[in-house]
Amino acid sequence: MGKAAYFDMFSGASGDMVLGALIDAGLPVEDLVQALSGLKLTGWKMRATRVSRASVTTTHVKVEVTGKQPDRTYTDIVKLVQSSKLKASVKKRALEIFRRLGEAEAKVHGTPLENVHFHEIGSVDSIIDIVGAAAGFDLLGISHFYSSPFPVAEGMVKTRHGLLPLPAPATLELIAQAKAPVIKPPHESMSGKELVTPTGAAIIASLAKFERPEMNVASIGYGTGTMELKGCPNVLRLWIGEVADAPHHGGLVLLETNIDDMNPQVYDHVMQRLFKAGALDVWLTPIQMKKNRPAVMLSVLSPDGIEVKLTEIILRETSTLGIRVRPVDRHVAGRDIMHFESSLGRVSVKVKRLNGEVIGITPEYDECRRIAAALNMPLRDIYRLVEEEARRALNA
């Protein structure tokens, strides 16, 4: 699969914590500043210092503003990035993060995306945090991202808009967009603190899968923000290493049952409930039972830990009296979802990889079907065009 990063957010995340963790993990500050020089943005400088947080040595990055800066809208920031001399891959990743952040702010404030004024988020340090993170991942060769749940505290936070509840509305919207898990802060000193900022949430929610992979850890970086917590390090811990594509074994259970006395209209409802509850796959097989009665075998592939929940759904929603259970292993290829701007609009494709090599690209059916209906074009032509443009975007 290639090099991967795991965001270990035991005390939260912010933009400067991400930059600090990257530098702490081995990214030279000079290389990062050189990459950011491609951004046509003046009046700032970066300083990285080693500091201690609850006996943990970590890196703090501060972006100092040295010249007057205007408020910028989402449109201004997009133009700034697009007109820069940054690598195409860095531009694409940074714009994806800004788009997620802009959509969250637009929804919270009831403003069209193009007119969103980012205020703190559009300030120089936040722009450098996001573009710097995208450039840092590129410089370290990181292409896959994973994360722990977001720790979110209760209370209020002071902003330019006045007091707002924690997590900040834009932060919570970003978490919701990503369908990301949240947990209560693990230490009492975190109570009432803004542990996750909108910028930190945007970077991680835009890129990461919320799971911890099996990986060979090669380096670890600790990045801190300005806040200090009593008795607990306020740091983001970044694990960097290699994740293998295949084989991936174990942890799966196959649930099967034969049904010959149920209204067939019910099967769709059952499948939807099982998928929503976390089933990896659900399928139906026509079979013949005793006395040659036609029947259906319902099969459900369950990840470890939710077998009981899926079993209860089957027993409650179908007419079966029993379910067969057996453990299974599997081999899987690497996969990720890529969102990009095609000539037909914003679309998503599933990218299949083996040992780091792209071996398949599959456009998302529902998006292609919507475009085909809107443009009155054959669906197969939409598929072909999206796949070709996605392959070019991957090679850019």
C-alpha positions as CSV (number, residue, x, y, z in Angstrom):
1,M,0.0,0.0,0.0
2,G,2.9,2.4,0.6
3,K,3.7,4.9,3.3
4,A,0.9,5.7,5.7
5,A,0.2,8.1,8.6
6,Y,-1.9,7.4,11.7
7,F,-3.1,10.4,13.6
8,D,-3.1,9.5,17.3
9,M,-5.4,12.2,18.7
10,F,-5.4,11.3,22.4
11,S,-5.5,15.0,23.3
12,G,-6.8,16.5,20.1
13,A,-5.6,18.1,16.9
14,S,-5.0,21.5,15.3
15,G,-3.2,22.8,12.2
16,D,0.0,23.7,14.0
17,M,0.0,20.4,15.8
18,V,-0.1,18.6,12.5
19,L,2.8,20.7,11.2
20,G,4.7,20.1,14.4
21,A,4.2,16.4,14.3
22,L,5.4,16.2,10.6
23,I,8.6,18.2,11.5
24,D,9.1,16.1,14.7
25,A,8.9,12.9,12.6
26,G,11.7,14.0,10.4
27,L,10.5,16.6,7.9
28,P,13.2,19.3,7.6
29,V,11.8,22.8,8.2
30,E,13.9,24.2,5.4
31,D,12.2,21.7,2.9
32,L,8.8,22.7,4.1
33,V,9.5,26.4,3.8
34,Q,10.9,25.9,0.4
35,A,7.8,24.1,-0.8
36,L,5.6,26.8,0.7
37,S,7.5,29.5,-1.2
38,G,5.6,28.3,-4.3
39,L,2.5,29.9,-2.6
40,K,2.2,33.6,-3.6
41,L,1.7,34.7,0.0
42,T,4.0,37.2,1.7
43,G,4.2,38.7,5.1
44,W,4.9,35.5,7.2
45,K,7.6,33.4,8.6
46,M,7.7,30.0,10.3
47,R,9.5,29.1,13.5
48,A,9.8,25.5,14.9
49,T,11.0,25.0,18.5
50,R,11.4,22.0,20.7
51,V,9.3,22.2,23.9
52,S,8.2,19.9,26.7
53,R,4.6,19.1,27.4
54,A,4.0,17.0,30.6
55,S,7.6,15.6,30.2
56,V,7.1,14.7,26.5
57,T,9.5,16.4,24.2
58,T,7.6,17.7,21.2
59,T,7.8,20.3,18.4
60,H,5.8,23.5,18.3
61,V,5.4,25.4,15.0
62,K,4.4,29.1,15.0
63,V,3.6,31.0,11.9
64,E,4.4,34.7,12.6
65,V,2.6,37.4,10.5
66,T,5.1,40.1,9.5
67,G,2.8,42.2,7.2
68,K,-0.8,43.3,7.0
69,Q,-3.1,40.7,5.7
70,P,-6.7,41.0,4.3
71,D,-9.7,38.9,5.2
72,R,-10.0,36.2,2.5
73,T,-13.1,34.4,1.2
74,Y,-13.1,30.8,0.1
75,T,-12.9,32.0,-3.5
76,D,-9.8,34.1,-2.7
77,I,-8.1,31.1,-1.1
78,V,-8.9,28.8,-4.1
79,K,-7.4,31.4,-6.5
80,L,-4.3,31.7,-4.3
81,V,-3.7,27.9,-4.3
82,Q,-4.5,27.4,-8.0
83,S,-2.2,30.2,-9.1
84,S,0.7,29.0,-7.0
85,K,3.7,27.0,-8.1
86,L,2.9,24.2,-5.7
87,K,3.0,20.6,-7.1
88,A,-0.3,19.5,-8.6
89,S,-0.7,16.8,-6.0
90,V,-0.2,19.3,-3.2
91,K,-2.7,21.7,-4.7
92,K,-5.3,19.0,-5.1
93,R,-4.9,17.9,-1.5
94,A,-5.0,21.4,-0.1
95,L,-8.0,22.4,-2.1
96,E,-9.9,19.3,-0.9
97,I,-9.2,20.3,2.7
98,F,-10.2,24.0,2.1
99,R,-13.4,22.8,0.3
100,R,-14.4,20.6,3.2
101,L,-13.7,23.5,5.6
102,G,-15.6,26.0,3.4
103,E,-18.7,23.8,3.2
104,A,-18.8,23.3,6.9
105,E,-18.5,27.1,7.5
106,A,-21.1,27.8,4.8
107,K,-23.6,25.4,6.4
108,V,-23.0,26.8,9.9
109,H,-23.3,30.4,8.9
110,G,-25.9,30.0,6.2
111,T,-23.7,31.6,3.5
112,P,-22.9,30.5,-0.1
113,L,-19.6,28.6,-0.2
114,E,-18.0,31.1,-2.6
115,N,-18.8,34.0,-0.2
116,V,-17.6,32.4,3.0
117,H,-15.3,34.7,5.0
118,F,-13.0,32.4,6.9
119,H,-11.8,35.0,9.5
120,E,-9.5,33.0,11.8
121,I,-9.4,30.1,9.3
122,G,-8.6,32.4,6.4
123,S,-5.7,34.0,8.2
124,V,-2.2,33.5,7.1
125,D,-1.3,30.9,9.8
126,S,-4.3,28.7,9.0
127,I,-3.5,28.9,5.3
128,I,0.1,27.9,6.0
129,D,-1.1,25.1,8.3
130,I,-3.3,23.5,5.6
131,V,-1.1,24.0,2.6
132,G,1.9,23.1,4.7
133,A,0.3,19.9,5.9
134,A,-0.4,18.9,2.2
135,A,3.1,19.8,1.2
136,G,4.6,17.9,4.2
137,F,2.7,14.7,3.4
138,D,4.0,14.9,-0.1
139,L,7.6,15.5,1.0
140,L,7.5,12.5,3.3
141,G,5.8,10.3,0.6
142,I,2.6,9.7,2.7
143,S,-0.3,8.6,0.6
144,H,-2.6,6.8,3.0
145,F,-4.1,8.3,6.2
146,Y,-5.8,6.8,9.3
147,S,-6.9,8.3,12.5
148,S,-8.1,7.6,16.0
149,P,-11.6,9.0,17.1
150,F,-11.9,12.8,17.8
151,P,-11.7,13.6,21.5
152,V,-14.3,16.4,22.1
153,A,-15.0,18.2,25.4
154,E,-18.2,19.9,26.7
155,G,-18.3,23.6,27.5
156,M,-18.0,26.9,25.6
157,V,-15.2,28.5,23.5
158,K,-14.7,32.2,22.9
159,T,-14.5,33.2,19.1
160,R,-14.9,36.3,17.0
161,H,-18.6,35.4,16.8
162,G,-18.9,35.3,20.6
163,L,-19.2,32.3,22.9
164,L,-19.9,29.0,21.0
165,P,-20.5,25.5,22.3
166,L,-17.8,22.8,22.2
167,P,-17.0,21.3,19.8
168,A,-17.1,24.5,17.7
169,P,-20.0,24.3,15.2
170,A,-17.7,24.1,12.2
171,T,-15.6,21.4,13.9
172,L,-18.6,19.3,14.6
173,E,-19.9,19.8,11.1
174,L,-16.6,18.5,9.7
175,I,-16.8,15.5,12.0
176,A,-20.3,14.8,10.9
177,Q,-19.5,15.1,7.2
178,A,-16.8,12.5,7.6
179,K,-19.1,10.3,9.8
180,A,-16.1,10.2,12.2
181,P,-16.2,8.7,15.6
182,V,-15.9,10.8,18.8
183,I,-14.9,10.0,22.3
184,K,-14.9,11.8,25.6
185,P,-11.6,13.4,26.6
186,P,-9.5,10.8,28.5
187,H,-8.2,13.2,31.1
188,E,-10.0,15.6,33.5
189,S,-7.6,18.5,32.6
190,M,-9.2,18.5,29.1
191,S,-12.7,19.4,30.3
192,G,-14.0,22.6,28.8
193,K,-11.0,22.9,26.4
194,E,-11.1,23.2,22.6
195,L,-9.1,20.1,21.8
196,V,-9.9,19.9,18.1
197,T,-9.9,23.1,16.0
198,P,-11.7,23.5,12.7
199,T,-8.4,23.5,10.8
200,G,-7.2,20.3,12.6
201,A,-10.6,18.6,12.0
202,A,-10.6,19.7,8.3
203,I,-7.1,18.2,7.6
204,I,-7.9,14.9,9.3
205,A,-11.5,14.5,8.3
206,S,-10.7,15.2,4.7
207,L,-8.0,12.5,4.4
208,A,-8.3,9.8,7.0
209,K,-10.1,6.5,7.6
210,F,-11.0,6.2,11.2
211,E,-9.3,3.0,12.1
212,R,-5.8,1.9,13.2
213,P,-4.1,-0.2,10.6
214,E,-1.6,-3.0,10.9
215,M,1.6,-1.2,10.1
216,N,5.4,-1.3,10.5
217,V,6.1,2.0,12.3
218,A,9.2,3.7,11.0
219,S,9.0,7.1,12.7
220,I,6.9,9.0,15.3
221,G,6.3,12.7,15.5
222,Y,4.9,14.7,18.4
223,G,3.3,18.1,17.6
224,T,1.9,20.5,20.2
225,G,-0.2,23.6,20.1
226,T,-0.1,26.7,22.4
227,M,-2.4,25.3,25.1
228,E,-0.9,23.5,28.0
229,L,-2.8,20.9,30.0
230,K,-2.1,20.0,33.6
231,G,-0.8,16.5,34.1
232,C,-1.4,15.5,30.4
233,P,0.6,16.2,27.3
234,N,-1.3,18.4,24.8
235,V,0.2,16.7,21.7
236,L,-0.8,15.1,18.5
237,R,1.2,11.9,18.0
238,L,1.8,10.9,14.3
239,W,2.8,7.4,13.4
240,I,4.4,7.0,10.0
241,G,5.2,3.6,8.4
242,E,4.3,1.0,5.8
243,V,1.0,-0.8,5.5
244,A,0.9,-4.0,3.5
245,D,-1.8,-4.5,0.9
246,A,-2.3,-8.3,1.3
247,P,-2.8,-10.7,2.8
248,H,-5.2,-9.5,5.5
249,H,-6.5,-12.3,7.6
250,G,-9.0,-13.1,10.3
251,G,-11.5,-11.2,12.3
252,L,-14.5,-12.1,10.1
253,V,-17.5,-14.2,10.6
254,L,-19.9,-15.6,8.0
255,L,-23.6,-15.8,9.1
256,E,-25.9,-17.9,6.9
257,T,-29.5,-19.0,7.2
258,N,-32.0,-20.7,4.8
259,I,-35.5,-19.1,4.5
260,D,-38.5,-20.5,2.6
261,D,-41.5,-18.8,4.2
262,M,-41.0,-15.1,4.0
263,N,-42.4,-12.3,1.8
264,P,-39.6,-11.6,-0.6
265,Q,-40.3,-7.8,-0.3
266,V,-38.8,-7.9,3.2
267,Y,-35.3,-8.9,2.0
268,D,-34.4,-5.4,0.8
269,H,-35.3,-3.9,4.2
270,V,-33.2,-6.6,5.9
271,M,-30.2,-6.0,3.7
272,Q,-30.3,-2.2,4.3
273,R,-30.5,-2.7,8.1
274,L,-27.6,-5.1,8.1
275,F,-25.4,-2.8,6.0
276,K,-26.3,0.2,8.2
277,A,-25.3,-1.9,11.3
278,G,-21.8,-2.5,9.8
279,A,-22.0,-5.7,7.7
280,L,-19.2,-5.9,5.2
281,D,-21.4,-7.7,2.6
282,V,-24.8,-9.2,2.4
283,W,-26.1,-11.4,-0.4
284,L,-28.9,-13.7,-1.4
285,T,-28.6,-17.1,-3.1
286,P,-31.6,-19.0,-4.5
287,I,-31.7,-22.6,-3.2
288,Q,-34.0,-25.7,-3.1
289,M,-34.9,-27.1,0.3
290,K,-36.6,-30.3,1.3
291,K,-39.5,-31.4,-0.9
292,N,-37.9,-29.1,-3.6
293,R,-39.4,-26.0,-2.0
294,P,-37.7,-22.8,-3.5
295,A,-35.9,-20.8,-0.9
296,V,-33.3,-18.2,-0.3
297,M,-30.0,-18.4,1.6
298,L,-29.2,-15.1,3.3
299,S,-25.4,-14.7,3.8
300,V,-23.8,-11.9,5.9
301,L,-20.1,-11.2,6.2
302,S,-19.6,-9.7,9.7
303,P,-16.4,-7.9,11.0
304,D,-15.2,-9.0,14.5
305,G,-17.2,-7.5,17.3
306,I,-20.7,-7.0,15.8
307,E,-21.7,-10.6,15.2
308,V,-24.3,-10.4,18.0
309,K,-25.8,-7.2,16.7
310,L,-26.2,-8.6,13.2
311,T,-27.5,-11.9,14.5
312,E,-30.2,-10.1,16.4
313,I,-31.3,-8.1,13.3
314,I,-31.6,-11.3,11.3
315,L,-33.7,-13.1,14.0
316,R,-36.0,-10.1,14.5
317,E,-36.5,-9.1,10.9
318,T,-36.8,-12.6,9.2
319,S,-38.8,-15.7,9.8
320,T,-35.7,-17.9,10.4
321,L,-35.3,-19.9,13.6
322,G,-31.5,-20.4,13.5
323,I,-28.3,-19.1,11.9
324,R,-25.1,-20.9,11.0
325,V,-21.8,-19.3,12.0
326,R,-18.3,-19.9,10.9
327,P,-15.0,-17.9,11.0
328,V,-13.5,-16.9,7.6
329,D,-10.3,-15.3,6.4
330,R,-9.8,-13.2,3.4
331,H,-7.1,-11.5,1.2
332,V,-7.8,-7.9,0.2
333,A,-6.3,-5.4,-2.2
334,G,-5.6,-1.8,-1.1
335,R,-8.4,0.6,-1.8
336,D,-9.3,4.2,-1.3
337,I,-11.8,6.8,-2.5
338,M,-10.6,9.7,-4.6
339,H,-12.7,12.8,-5.1
340,F,-11.8,15.1,-8.0
341,E,-13.2,17.8,-10.3
342,S,-13.9,16.1,-13.7
343,S,-15.0,17.9,-16.8
344,L,-18.5,16.8,-15.8
345,G,-18.4,18.1,-12.3
346,R,-17.2,16.7,-8.9
347,V,-17.1,12.9,-8.9
348,S,-15.7,10.0,-6.8
349,V,-13.9,6.9,-7.9
350,K,-12.7,3.8,-6.0
351,V,-9.0,3.2,-6.6
352,K,-7.7,-0.4,-6.3
353,R,-4.0,-0.9,-5.5
354,L,-1.6,-3.8,-5.1
355,N,1.9,-3.2,-3.7
356,G,1.4,0.5,-4.3
357,E,0.4,0.1,-8.0
358,V,-3.0,1.2,-9.3
359,I,-4.6,-1.8,-10.8
360,G,-8.2,-0.6,-11.1
361,I,-10.4,2.5,-11.1
362,T,-14.1,2.2,-10.6
363,P,-16.4,5.3,-10.9
364,E,-19.1,5.7,-8.3
365,Y,-22.3,4.4,-9.9
366,D,-24.8,6.8,-8.2
367,E,-22.8,9.9,-9.2
368,C,-22.4,8.7,-12.8
369,R,-26.1,7.8,-13.1
370,R,-27.0,11.3,-11.8
371,I,-24.7,13.0,-14.4
372,A,-26.0,10.7,-17.2
373,A,-29.5,11.7,-16.4
374,A,-28.7,15.4,-16.1
375,L,-26.8,15.5,-19.4
376,N,-28.9,12.9,-21.2
377,M,-25.8,10.9,-22.1
378,P,-25.3,7.1,-22.1
379,L,-24.1,5.9,-18.7
380,R,-21.3,3.8,-20.3
381,D,-19.9,7.1,-21.8
382,I,-19.9,8.8,-18.4
383,Y,-18.1,5.8,-16.9
384,R,-15.4,5.8,-19.6
385,L,-14.8,9.6,-19.4
386,V,-14.6,9.7,-15.6
387,E,-12.2,6.7,-15.5
388,E,-9.9,8.3,-18.1
389,E,-9.9,11.6,-16.2
390,A,-9.4,10.0,-12.9
391,R,-6.4,8.1,-14.2
392,R,-4.9,11.3,-15.5
393,A,-5.5,13.0,-12.2
394,L,-3.7,10.2,-10.4
395,N,-0.7,10.5,-12.7
396,A,-0.5,14.3,-12.4
